[in-house]
Amino acid sequence: MSGGHGGSDGHGGNRKVALLISVLALLLAISETLGKAAQTTTIAQNIEAANYWSFFQAKTIRMTVLRTAAEDMETAVAAVADPGQRGRLEARIDRWRKTAERYDSEPETQEGRRELAERAKAAQARRDRAEAAYHHFELGSAAFQIAIVLASAAIVTGASLLIGIGGLLGVAGAVMTAIGVFAPEAVHLF
């Protein structure tokens, strides 16, 4: 056999590459898991925002109907001669106006139009953040996968350049994953 030195370097080098592949696979699993969670959050927050906007639209329709009815009845009240009947109609108009005001803003229940719009916007912001994170996790996962392939090919070919490129891609994948976790909206990809 040729000197034990060459065989030892090759064997030890393969162990280092195998360790690199193991670390890359671990990081890939983490990035994939975070990506799936971000994707699920994106869908859930989109549904929540749509629900709030639907509720907002329903409140708007109800408010408009009540305001229109109150205005219509105000016109009709002028023609009513009976003071008792006129008082009942004016009381009804007052109730309709108060209900319409409540539909516009109801801070105690957070179900007025203004509050619903704010809640919908907040859900949209959470959706957008999760979607941005998802894109970073996807790119991180792709970088880890390519790095694993290159590192695996380096074992077969002995080309140390592939290990270096795989390592750089692993670092890029880790950076993309970290951006997805800590500042997904800081870097705009799409």
Contact map, one row per residue, 1 for C-alpha under 8 A:
1111000000000000000000000000000000000000000000000000000000000000000000000000000000000000000000000000000000000000000000000000000000000000000000000000000000000000000000000000000000000000000000
1111010000000000000000000000000000000000000000000000000000000000000000000000000000000000000000000000000000000000000000000000000000000000000000000000000000000000000000000000000000000000000000
1111111000000000000000000000000000000000000000000000000000000000000000000000000000000000000000000000000000000000000000000000000000000000000000000000000000000000000000000000000000000000000000
1111111100000000000000000000000000000000000000000000000000000000000000000000000000000000000000000000000000000000000000000000000000000000000000000000000000000000000000000000000000000000000000
0011111110000000000000000000000000000000000000000000000000000000000000000000000000000000000000000000000000000000000000000000000000000000000000000000000000000000000000000000000000000000000000
0111111111000000000000000000000000000000000000000000000000000000000000000000000000000000000000000000000000000000000000000000000000000000000000000000000000000000000000000000000000000000000000
0011111111100000000000000000000000000000000000000000000000000000000000000000000000000000000000000000000000000000000000000000000000000000000000000000000000000000000000000000000000000000000000
0001111111110000000000000000000000000000000000000000000000000000000000000000000000000000000000000000000000000000000000000000000000000000000000000000000000000000000000000000000000000000000000
0000111111111000000000000000000000000000000000000000000000000000000000000000000000000000000000000000000000000000000000000000000000000000000000000000000000000000000000000000000000000000000000
0000011111111100000000000000000000000000000000000000000000000000000000000000000000000000000000000000000000000000000000000000000000000000000000000000000000000000000000000000000000000000000000
0000001111111110000000000000000000000000000000000000000000000000000000000000000000000000000000000000000000000000000000000000000000000000000000000000000000000000000000000000000000000000000000
0000000111111111000000000000000000000000000000000000000000000000000000000000000000000000000000000000000000000000000000000000000000000000000000000000000000000000000000000000000000000000000000
0000000011111111100000000000000000000000000000000000000000000000000000000000000000000000000000000000000000000000000000000000000000000000000000000000000000000000000000000000000000000000000000
0000000001111111110000000000000000000000000000000000000000000000000000000000000000000000000000000000000000000000000000000000000000000000000000000000000000100000000000000000000000000000000000
0000000000111111111000000000000000000000000000000000000000000000000000000000000000000000000000000000000000000000000000000000000000000000000000000000000000000000000000000000000000000000000000
0000000000011111111100000000000000000000000000000000000000000000000000000000000000000000000000000000000000000000000000000000000000000000000000000000000000000000000000000000000000000000000000
0000000000001111111110000000000000000000000000000000000000000000000000000000000000000000000000000000000000000000000000000000000000000000000000000000001101100000001000000000000000000000000000
0000000000000111111111000000000000000000000000000000000000000000000000000000000000000000000000000000000000000000000000000000000000000000000000000000000100000000000000000000000000000000000000
0000000000000011111111100000000000000000000000000000000000000000000000000000000000000000000000000000000000000000000000000000000000000000000000000000000000000000000000000000000000000000000000
0000000000000001111111110000000000000000000000000000000000000000000000000000000000000000000000000000000000000000000000000000000000000000000000000000001000000000000000100000000000000000000000
0000000000000000111111111000000000000000000000000000000000000000000000000000000000000000000000000000000000000000000000000000000000000000000000000001001100000000000000000000000000000000000000
0000000000000000011111111100000000000000000000000000000000000000000000000000000000000000000000000000000000000000000000000000000000000000000000000000000000000000000000000000000000000000000000
0000000000000000001111111110000000000000000000000000000000000000000000000000000000000000000000000000000000000000000000000000000000000000000000000000000000000000000000000000000000000000000000
0000000000000000000111111111000000000000000000000000000000000000000000000000000000000000000000000000000000000000000000000000000000000000000000011011000000000000000000000100000000000000000000
0000000000000000000011111111100000000000000000000000000000000000000000000000000000000000000000000000000000000000000000000000000000000000000000011001000000000000000000000000000000000000000000
0000000000000000000001111111110000000000000000000000000000000000000000000000000000000000000000000000000000000000000000000000000000000000000000000000000000000000000000000000000000000000000000
0000000000000000000000111111111000000000000000000000000000000000000000000000000000000000000000000000000000000000000000000000000000000000000000010000000000000000000000000000010000000000000000
0000000000000000000000011111111100000000000000000000000000000000000000000000000000000000000000000000000000000000000000000000000000000000000110011000000000000000000000000000000000000000000000
0000000000000000000000001111111110000000000000000000000000000000000000000000000000000000000000000000000000000000000000000000000000000000000000000000000000000000000000000000000000000000000000
0000000000000000000000000111111111000000000000000000000000000000000000000000000000000000000000000000000000000000000000000000000000000000000000000000000000000000000000000000000000000000000000
0000000000000000000000000011111111100000000000000000000000000000000000000000000000000000000000000000000000000000000000000000000000000000110110000000000000000000000000000000000010000000000000
0000000000000000000000000001111111110000000000000000000000000000000000000000000000000000000000000000000000000000000000000000000000000000110010000000000000000000000000000000000000000000000000
0000000000000000000000000000111111111000000000000000000000000000000000000000000000000000000000000000000000000000000000000000000000000000000000000000000000000000000000000000000000000000000000
0000000000000000000000000000011111111100000000000000000000000000000000000000000000000000000000000000000000000000000000000000000000000100100000000000000000000000000000000000000000000000000000
0000000000000000000000000000001111111110000000000000000000000000000000000000000000000000000000000000000000000000000000000000000000001110110000000000000000000000000000000000000000000000000000
0000000000000000000000000000000111111111000000000000000000000000000000000000000000000000000000000000000000000000000000000000000000000100000000000000000000000000000000000000000000000000000000
0000000000000000000000000000000011111111100000000000000000000000000000000000000000000000000000000000000000000000000000000000000000000000000000000000000000000000000000000000000000000000000000
0000000000000000000000000000000001111111110000000000000000000000000000000000000000000000000000000000000000000000000000000000000001101100000000000000000000000000000000000000000000000000000000
0000000000000000000000000000000000111111111000000000000000000000000000000000000000000000000000000000000000000000000000000000000001100100000000000000000000000000000000000000000000000000000000
0000000000000000000000000000000000011111111100000000000000000000000000000000000000000000000000000000000000000000000000000000000000000000000000000000000000000000000000000000000000000000000000
0000000000000000000000000000000000001111111110000000000000000000000000000000000000000000000000000000000000000000000000000000001001000000000000000000000000000000000000000000000000000000000000
0000000000000000000000000000000000000111111111000000000000000000000000000000000000000000000000000000000000000000000000000000011101100000000000000000000000000000000000000000000000000000000000
0000000000000000000000000000000000000011111111100000000000000000000000000000000000000000000000000000000000000000000000000000001000000000000000000000000000000000000000000000000000000000000000
0000000000000000000000000000000000000001111111110000000000000000000000000000000000000000000000000000000000000000000000000000001000000000000000000000000000000000000000000000000000000000000000
0000000000000000000000000000000000000000111111111000000000000000000000000000000000000000000000000000000000000000000000000011011000000000000000000000000000000000000000000000000000000000000000
0000000000000000000000000000000000000000011111111100000000000000000000000000000000000000000000000000000000000000000000000011001000000000000000000000000000000000000000000000000000000000000000
0000000000000000000000000000000000000000001111111110000000000000000000000000000000000000000000000000000000000000000000000000000000000000000000000000000000000000000000000000000000000000000000
0000000000000000000000000000000000000000000111111111000000000000000000000000000000000000000000000000000000000000000000010010000000000000000000000000000000000000000000000000000000000000000000
0000000000000000000000000000000000000000000011111111100000000000000000000000000000000000000000000000000000000000000000111111000000000000000000000000000000000000000000000000000000000000000000
0000000000000000000000000000000000000000000001111111110000000000000000000000000000000000000000000000000000000000000000010000000000000000000000000000000000000000000000000000000000000000000000
0000000000000000000000000000000000000000000000111111111000000000000000000000000000000000000000000000000000000000000000010000000000000000000000000000000000000000000000000000000000000000000000
0000000000000000000000000000000000000000000000011111111100000000000000000000000000000000000000000000000000000000000110110000000000000000000000000000000000000000000000000000000000000000000000
0000000000000000000000000000000000000000000000001111111110000000000000000000000000000000000000000000000000000000000110010000000000000000000000000000000000000000000000000000000000000000000000
0000000000000000000000000000000000000000000000000111111111000000000000000000000000000000000000000000000000000000000000000000000000000000000000000000000000000000000000000000000000000000000000
0000000000000000000000000000000000000000000000000011111111100000000000000000000000000000000000000000000000000000000100000000000000000000000000000000000000000000000000000000000000000000000000
0000000000000000000000000000000000000000000000000001111111110000000000000000000000000000000000000000000000000001100110000000000000000000000000000000000000000000000000000000000000000000000000
0000000000000000000000000000000000000000000000000000111111111000000000000000000000000000000000000000000000000000000000000000000000000000000000000000000000000000000000000000000000000000000000
0000000000000000000000000000000000000000000000000000011111111100000000000000000000000000000000000000000000000000000000000000000000000000000000000000000000000000000000000000000000000000000000
0000000000000000000000000000000000000000000000000000001111111110000000000000000000000000000000000000001100000001100000000000000000000000000000000000000000000000000000000000000000000000000000
0000000000000000000000000000000000000000000000000000000111111111000000000000000000000000000000000000001100000000100000000000000000000000000000000000000000000000000000000000000000000000000000
0000000000000000000000000000000000000000000000000000000011111111100000000000000000000000000000000000000000000000000000000000000000000000000000000000000000000000000000000000000000000000000000
0000000000000000000000000000000000000000000000000000000001111111110000000000000000000000000000000001001000000000000000000000000000000000000000000000000000000000000000000000000000000000000000
0000000000000000000000000000000000000000000000000000000000111111111000000000000000000000000000000011101100000000000000000000000000000000000000000000000000000000000000000000000000000000000000
0000000000000000000000000000000000000000000000000000000000011111111100000000000000000000000000000001000000000000000000000000000000000000000000000000000000000000000000000000000000000000000000
0000000000000000000000000000000000000000000000000000000000001111111110000000000000000000000000000000000000000000000000000000000000000000000000000000000000000000000000000000000000000000000000
0000000000000000000000000000000000000000000000000000000000000111111111000000000000000000000000011011000000000000000000000000000000000000000000000000000000000000000000000000000000000000000000
0000000000000000000000000000000000000000000000000000000000000011111111100000000000000000000000011001000000000000000000000000000000000000000000000000000000000000000000000000000000000000000000
0000000000000000000000000000000000000000000000000000000000000001111111110000000000000000000000000000000000000000000000000000000000000000000000000000000000000000000000000000000000000000000000
0000000000000000000000000000000000000000000000000000000000000000111111111000000000000000000000000000000000000000000000000000000000000000000000000000000000000000000000000000000000000000000000
0000000000000000000000000000000000000000000000000000000000000000011111111100000000000000000011011000000000000000000000000000000000000000000000000000000000000000000000000000000000000000000000
0000000000000000000000000000000000000000000000000000000000000000001111111110000000000000000000000000000000000000000000000000000000000000000000000000000000000000000000000000000000000000000000
0000000000000000000000000000000000000000000000000000000000000000000111111111000000000000000000000000000000000000000000000000000000000000000000000000000000000000000000000000000000000000000000
0000000000000000000000000000000000000000000000000000000000000000000011111111100000000000100010000000000000000000000000000000000000000000000000000000000000000000000000000000000000000000000000
0000000000000000000000000000000000000000000000000000000000000000000001111111110000000000010010000000000000000000000000000000000000000000000000000000000000000000000000000000000000000000000000
0000000000000000000000000000000000000000000000000000000000000000000000111111111000000000000000000000000000000000000000000000000000000000000000000000000000000000000000000000000000000000000000
0000000000000000000000000000000000000000000000000000000000000000000000011111111100000000000000000000000000000000000000000000000000000000000000000000000000000000000000000000000000000000000000
0000000000000000000000000000000000000000000000000000000000000000000000001111111100000100110000000000000000000000000000000000000000000000000000000000000000000000000000000000000000000000000000
0000000000000000000000000000000000000000000000000000000000000000000000000111111110000000000000000000000000000000000000000000000000000000000000000000000000000000000000000000000000000000000000
0000000000000000000000000000000000000000000000000000000000000000000000000011111110000000000000000000000000000000000000000000000000000000000000000000000000000000000000000000000000000000000000
0000000000000000000000000000000000000000000000000000000000000000000000000001111111101100000000000000000000000000000000000000000000000000000000000000000000000000000000000000000000000000000000
0000000000000000000000000000000000000000000000000000000000000000000000000000011111101100000000000000000000000000000000000000000000000000000000000000000000000000000000000000000000000000000000
0000000000000000000000000000000000000000000000000000000000000000000000000000000111111100000000000000000000000000000000000000000000000000000000000000000000000000000000000000000000000000000000
0000000000000000000000000000000000000000000000000000000000000000000000000000000111111110000000000000000000000000000000000000000000000000000000000000000000000000000000000000000000000000000000
0000000000000000000000000000000000000000000000000000000000000000000000000000000001111111000000000000000000000000000000000000000000000000000000000000000000000000000000000000000000000000000000
0000000000000000000000000000000000000000000000000000000000000000000000000000000111111111100000000000000000000000000000000000000000000000000000000000000000000000000000000000000000000000000000
0000000000000000000000000000000000000000000000000000000000000000000000000000100111111111110000000000000000000000000000000000000000000000000000000000000000000000000000000000000000000000000000
0000000000000000000000000000000000000000000000000000000000000000000000000000000000111111111000000000000000000000000000000000000000000000000000000000000000000000000000000000000000000000000000
0000000000000000000000000000000000000000000000000000000000000000000000000000000000011111111100000000000000000000000000000000000000000000000000000000000000000000000000000000000000000000000000
0000000000000000000000000000000000000000000000000000000000000000000000001000100000001111111110000000000000000000000000000000000000000000000000000000000000000000000000000000000000000000000000
0000000000000000000000000000000000000000000000000000000000000000000000000100100000000111111111000000000000000000000000000000000000000000000000000000000000000000000000000000000000000000000000
0000000000000000000000000000000000000000000000000000000000000000000000000000000000000011111111100000000000000000000000000000000000000000000000000000000000000000000000000000000000000000000000
0000000000000000000000000000000000000000000000000000000000000000000000000000000000000001111111110000000000000000000000000000000000000000000000000000000000000000000000000000000000000000000000
0000000000000000000000000000000000000000000000000000000000000000000001001100000000000000111111111000000000000000000000000000000000000000000000000000000000000000000000000000000000000000000000
0000000000000000000000000000000000000000000000000000000000000000000001000000000000000000011111111100000000000000000000000000000000000000000000000000000000000000000000000000000000000000000000
0000000000000000000000000000000000000000000000000000000000000000000000000000000000000000001111111110000000000000000000000000000000000000000000000000000000000000000000000000000000000000000000
0000000000000000000000000000000000000000000000000000000000000000011001000000000000000000000111111111000000000000000000000000000000000000000000000000000000000000000000000000000000000000000000
0000000000000000000000000000000000000000000000000000000000000000011001000000000000000000000011111111100000000000000000000000000000000000000000000000000000000000000000000000000000000000000000
0000000000000000000000000000000000000000000000000000000000000000000000000000000000000000000001111111110000000000000000000000000000000000000000000000000000000000000000000000000000000000000000
0000000000000000000000000000000000000000000000000000000000000010010000000000000000000000000000111111111000000000000000000000000000000000000000000000000000000000000000000000000000000000000000
0000000000000000000000000000000000000000000000000000000000000111011000000000000000000000000000011111111100000000000000000000000000000000000000000000000000000000000000000000000000000000000000
0000000000000000000000000000000000000000000000000000000000000010000000000000000000000000000000001111111110000000000000000000000000000000000000000000000000000000000000000000000000000000000000
0000000000000000000000000000000000000000000000000000000000000000000000000000000000000000000000000111111111000001000000000000000000000000000000000000000000000000000000000000000000000000000000
0000000000000000000000000000000000000000000000000000000000110110000000000000000000000000000000000011111111000011100000000000000000000000000000000000000000000000000000000000000000000000000000
0000000000000000000000000000000000000000000000000000000000110010000000000000000000000000000000000001111111000001110000000000000000000000000000000000000000000000000000000000000000000000000000
0000000000000000000000000000000000000000000000000000000000000000000000000000000000000000000000000000111111100111111000000000000000000000000000000000000000000000000000000000000000000000000000
0000000000000000000000000000000000000000000000000000000000000000000000000000000000000000000000000000011111111111111000000000000000000000000000000000000000000000000000000000000000000000000000
0000000000000000000000000000000000000000000000000000000000000000000000000000000000000000000000000000000011111111001000000000000000000000000000000000000000000000000000000000000000000000000000
0000000000000000000000000000000000000000000000000000000000000000000000000000000000000000000000000000000001111100000000000000000000000000000000000000000000000000000000000000000000000000000000
0000000000000000000000000000000000000000000000000000000000000000000000000000000000000000000000000000000001111111000000000000000000000000000000000000000000000000000000000000000000000000000000
0000000000000000000000000000000000000000000000000000000000000000000000000000000000000000000000000000000011111111001100000000000000000000000000000000000000000000000000000000000000000000000000
0000000000000000000000000000000000000000000000000000000000000000000000000000000000000000000000000000001011101111101100000000000000000000000000000000000000000000000000000000000000000000000000
0000000000000000000000000000000000000000000000000000000100100000000000000000000000000000000000000000011111101111111100000000000000000000000000000000000000000000000000000000000000000000000000
0000000000000000000000000000000000000000000000000000000100110000000000000000000000000000000000000000001111000011111110000000000000000000000000000000000000000000000000000000000000000000000000
0000000000000000000000000000000000000000000000000000000000000000000000000000000000000000000000000000000111000001111111000000000000000000000000000000000000000000000000000000000000000000000000
0000000000000000000000000000000000000000000000000000000000000000000000000000000000000000000000000000000011100111111111100000000000000000000000000000000000000000000000000000000000000000000000
0000000000000000000000000000000000000000000000000001101100000000000000000000000000000000000000000000000000000111111111110000000000000000000000000000000000000000000000000000000000000000000000
0000000000000000000000000000000000000000000000000001100100000000000000000000000000000000000000000000000000000000111111111000000000000000000000000000000000000000000000000000000000000000000000
0000000000000000000000000000000000000000000000000000000000000000000000000000000000000000000000000000000000000000011111111100000000000000000000000000000000000000000000000000000000000000000000
0000000000000000000000000000000000000000000000001001000000000000000000000000000000000000000000000000000000000000001111111110000000000000000000000000000000000000000000000000000000000000000000
0000000000000000000000000000000000000000000000011111100000000000000000000000000000000000000000000000000000000000000111111111000000000000000000000000000000000000000000000000000000000000000000
0000000000000000000000000000000000000000000000001000000000000000000000000000000000000000000000000000000000000000000011111111100000000000000000000000000000000000000000000000000000000000000000
0000000000000000000000000000000000000000000000001000000000000000000000000000000000000000000000000000000000000000000001111111110000000000000000000000000000000000000000000000000000000000000000
0000000000000000000000000000000000000000000011011000000000000000000000000000000000000000000000000000000000000000000000111111111000000000000000000000000000000000000000000000000000000000000000
0000000000000000000000000000000000000000000011001000000000000000000000000000000000000000000000000000000000000000000000011111111100000000000000000000000000000000000000000000000000000000000000
0000000000000000000000000000000000000000000000000000000000000000000000000000000000000000000000000000000000000000000000001111111110000000000000000000000000000000000000000000000000000000000000
0000000000000000000000000000000000000000010010000000000000000000000000000000000000000000000000000000000000000000000000000111111111000000000000000000000000000000000000000000000000000000000000
0000000000000000000000000000000000000000111111000000000000000000000000000000000000000000000000000000000000000000000000000011111111100000000000000000000000000000000000000000000000000000000000
0000000000000000000000000000000000000000010000000000000000000000000000000000000000000000000000000000000000000000000000000001111111110000000000000000000000000000000000000000000000000000000000
0000000000000000000000000000000000000000000000000000000000000000000000000000000000000000000000000000000000000000000000000000111111111000000000000000000000000000000000000000000000000001100000
0000000000000000000000000000000000000110110000000000000000000000000000000000000000000000000000000000000000000000000000000000011111111100000000000000000000000000000000000000000000000001000000
0000000000000000000000000000000000000110010000000000000000000000000000000000000000000000000000000000000000000000000000000000001111111110000000000000000000000000000000000000000000000000000000
0000000000000000000000000000000000000000000000000000000000000000000000000000000000000000000000000000000000000000000000000000000111111111000000000000000000000000000000000000000000010001100100
0000000000000000000000000000000000100100000000000000000000000000000000000000000000000000000000000000000000000000000000000000000011111111100000000000000000000000000000000000000000111011100000
0000000000000000000000000000000001110110000000000000000000000000000000000000000000000000000000000000000000000000000000000000000001111111110000000000000000000000000000000000000000010000000000
0000000000000000000000000000000000100000000000000000000000000000000000000000000000000000000000000000000000000000000000000000000000111111111000000000000000000000000000000000000000010000000010
0000000000000000000000000000000000000000000000000000000000000000000000000000000000000000000000000000000000000000000000000000000000011111111100000000000000000000000000000000000110110001000000
0000000000000000000000000000001101100000000000000000000000000000000000000000000000000000000000000000000000000000000000000000000000001111111110000000000000000000000000000000000110010000000000
0000000000000000000000000000001100100000000000000000000000000000000000000000000000000000000000000000000000000000000000000000000000000111111111000000000000000000000000000000000000000000000000
0000000000000000000000000000000000000000000000000000000000000000000000000000000000000000000000000000000000000000000000000000000000000011111111100000000000000000000000000000100110000000000000
0000000000000000000000000001001000000000000000000000000000000000000000000000000000000000000000000000000000000000000000000000000000000001111111110000000000000000000000000001111110000000000000
0000000000000000000000000001001100000000000000000000000000000000000000000000000000000000000000000000000000000000000000000000000000000000111111111000000000000000000000000000100010000000000000
0000000000000000000000000000000000000000000000000000000000000000000000000000000000000000000000000000000000000000000000000000000000000000011111111100000000000000000000000000100000000000000000
0000000000000000000000000000000000000000000000000000000000000000000000000000000000000000000000000000000000000000000000000000000000000000001111111110000000000000000000001101100000000000000000
0000000000000000000000011011000000000000000000000000000000000000000000000000000000000000000000000000000000000000000000000000000000000000000111111111000000000000000000001100100000000000000000
0000000000000000000000011001000000000000000000000000000000000000000000000000000000000000000000000000000000000000000000000000000000000000000011111111100000000000000000000000000000000000000000
0000000000000000000000000000000000000000000000000000000000000000000000000000000000000000000000000000000000000000000000000000000000000000000001111111110000000000000001001000000000000000000000
0000000000000000000000010000000000000000000000000000000000000000000000000000000000000000000000000000000000000000000000000000000000000000000000111111111000000000000011111100000000000000000000
0000000000000000000010011000000000000000000000000000000000000000000000000000000000000000000000000000000000000000000000000000000000000000000000011111111100000000000001000000000000000000000000
0000000000000000000000000000000000000000000000000000000000000000000000000000000000000000000000000000000000000000000000000000000000000000000000001111111110000000000001000000000000000000000000
0000000000000000000000000000000000000000000000000000000000000000000000000000000000000000000000000000000000000000000000000000000000000000000000000111111111000000011011000000000000000000000000
0000000000000000100110000000000000000000000000000000000000000000000000000000000000000000000000000000000000000000000000000000000000000000000000000011111111100000011001100000000000000000000000
0000000000000000110010000000000000000000000000000000000000000000000000000000000000000000000000000000000000000000000000000000000000000000000000000001111111110000000000000000000000000000000000
0000000000000000000000000000000000000000000000000000000000000000000000000000000000000000000000000000000000000000000000000000000000000000000000000000111111111110010000000000000000000000000000
0000000000000000100000000000000000000000000000000000000000000000000000000000000000000000000000000000000000000000000000000000000000000000000000000000011111111111111000000000000000000000000000
0000000000000100100000000000000000000000000000000000000000000000000000000000000000000000000000000000000000000000000000000000000000000000000000000000001111111110000000000000000000000000000000
0000000000000000000000000000000000000000000000000000000000000000000000000000000000000000000000000000000000000000000000000000000000000000000000000000000111111100000000000000000000000000000000
0000000000000000000000000000000000000000000000000000000000000000000000000000000000000000000000000000000000000000000000000000000000000000000000000000000011111110000000000000000000000000000000
0000000000000000000000000000000000000000000000000000000000000000000000000000000000000000000000000000000000000000000000000000000000000000000000000000000011111111000000000000000000000000000000
0000000000000000000000000000000000000000000000000000000000000000000000000000000000000000000000000000000000000000000000000000000000000000000000000000000011101111111000000000000000000000000000
0000000000000000000000000000000000000000000000000000000000000000000000000000000000000000000000000000000000000000000000000000000000000000000000000000000001000111111100000000000000000000000000
0000000000000000000000000000000000000000000000000000000000000000000000000000000000000000000000000000000000000000000000000000000000000000000000000000000001000011111110000000000000000000000000
0000000000000000000000000000000000000000000000000000000000000000000000000000000000000000000000000000000000000000000000000000000000000000000000000000011011000011111111000000000000000000000000
0000000000000000100000000000000000000000000000000000000000000000000000000000000000000000000000000000000000000000000000000000000000000000000000000000011001000011111111100000000000000000000000
0000000000000000000000000000000000000000000000000000000000000000000000000000000000000000000000000000000000000000000000000000000000000000000000000000000000000001111111110000000000000000000000
0000000000000000000000000000000000000000000000000000000000000000000000000000000000000000000000000000000000000000000000000000000000000000000000000010010000000000111111111000000000000000000000
0000000000000000000000000000000000000000000000000000000000000000000000000000000000000000000000000000000000000000000000000000000000000000000000000111111000000000011111111100000000000000000000
0000000000000000000100000000000000000000000000000000000000000000000000000000000000000000000000000000000000000000000000000000000000000000000000000010001000000000001111111110000000000000000000
0000000000000000000000000000000000000000000000000000000000000000000000000000000000000000000000000000000000000000000000000000000000000000000000000010000000000000000111111111000000000000000000
0000000000000000000000000000000000000000000000000000000000000000000000000000000000000000000000000000000000000000000000000000000000000000000000110110000000000000000011111111100000000000000000
0000000000000000000000010000000000000000000000000000000000000000000000000000000000000000000000000000000000000000000000000000000000000000000000110010000000000000000001111111110000000000000000
0000000000000000000000000000000000000000000000000000000000000000000000000000000000000000000000000000000000000000000000000000000000000000000000000000000000000000000000111111111000000000000000
0000000000000000000000000000000000000000000000000000000000000000000000000000000000000000000000000000000000000000000000000000000000000000000100100000000000000000000000011111111100000000000000
0000000000000000000000000000000000000000000000000000000000000000000000000000000000000000000000000000000000000000000000000000000000000000001111110000000000000000000000001111111110000000000000
0000000000000000000000000010000000000000000000000000000000000000000000000000000000000000000000000000000000000000000000000000000000000000000100000000000000000000000000000111111111000000000000
0000000000000000000000000000000000000000000000000000000000000000000000000000000000000000000000000000000000000000000000000000000000000000000100000000000000000000000000000011111111100000000000
0000000000000000000000000000000000000000000000000000000000000000000000000000000000000000000000000000000000000000000000000000000000000001101100000000000000000000000000000001111111110000000000
0000000000000000000000000000001000000000000000000000000000000000000000000000000000000000000000000000000000000000000000000000000000000001101110000000000000000000000000000000111111111000000000
0000000000000000000000000000000000000000000000000000000000000000000000000000000000000000000000000000000000000000000000000000000000000000000000000000000000000000000000000000011111111110000000
0000000000000000000000000000000000000000000000000000000000000000000000000000000000000000000000000000000000000000000000000000000000001001000000000000000000000000000000000000001111111111011000
0000000000000000000000000000000000000000000000000000000000000000000000000000000000000000000000000000000000000000000000000000000000011111100000000000000000000000000000000000000111111111000000
0000000000000000000000000000000000000000000000000000000000000000000000000000000000000000000000000000000000000000000000000000000000001000000000000000000000000000000000000000000011111111000000
0000000000000000000000000000000000000000000000000000000000000000000000000000000000000000000000000000000000000000000000000000000000000000000000000000000000000000000000000000000001111111000000
0000000000000000000000000000000000000000000000000000000000000000000000000000000000000000000000000000000000000000000000000000000000001000000000000000000000000000000000000000000001111111111000
0000000000000000000000000000000000000000000000000000000000000000000000000000000000000000000000000000000000000000000000000000000011011001000000000000000000000000000000000000000000111111111100
0000000000000000000000000000000000000000000000000000000000000000000000000000000000000000000000000000000000000000000000000000000010011000000000000000000000000000000000000000000000000011111100
0000000000000000000000000000000000000000000000000000000000000000000000000000000000000000000000000000000000000000000000000000000000000000000000000000000000000000000000000000000000100011111100
0000000000000000000000000000000000000000000000000000000000000000000000000000000000000000000000000000000000000000000000000000000000000000000000000000000000000000000000000000000000100011111110
0000000000000000000000000000000000000000000000000000000000000000000000000000000000000000000000000000000000000000000000000000000000010000000000000000000000000000000000000000000000000001111111
0000000000000000000000000000000000000000000000000000000000000000000000000000000000000000000000000000000000000000000000000000000000000010000000000000000000000000000000000000000000000000001111
0000000000000000000000000000000000000000000000000000000000000000000000000000000000000000000000000000000000000000000000000000000000000000000000000000000000000000000000000000000000000000000111
